[in-house]
């Protein structure tokens, strides 16, 4: 049985979560680049969409700590982000599903690594592991880097291109 976090530990966790959620937003941006073509899009609108994603997901998590609500909001937000890119509905649904599956798997691995076993998706979440939060983002980032490399190999690129917000 895990001990309940005190107020200081909880506050530190929320600060780390807010910072790590910025990193997660960048990871989502990279994931979208794996599945969608970024050539003919409105970059300004794309940036605004990602800022909106960050604000929405962070607010929902901090105010409503019920995992099933967070899951639904995350899926809706990822789907809305996918509308920045031109593709058919089948690819859009498949891409969002795969991205969320990876997010779910990495978070589950982190939960297991930190020993958090009292997890219910329908009740309020009391998970406040800084290590688990950082571990989740690192695992997710490593996964997106591997997927980007597979995409580069498939395209025949020997060296990965510099991509991301600073290079857009």
Secondary structure, DSSP 8 states (H G I E B T S, - for coil): ------HHHHHHHHHHHHHHHHHHHHHHHHHHHHHS--TTS-HHHHHHHHHHHHHHHHHHHHH--BHHHHHHHHHHHHHHHHTTS---HHHHHHHHHHHHHHHHHHHHHHHHHTT-----SSSB-----HHHHHHHHHHHHHHHHHHHHHHHHHHT-SS----SGGG-
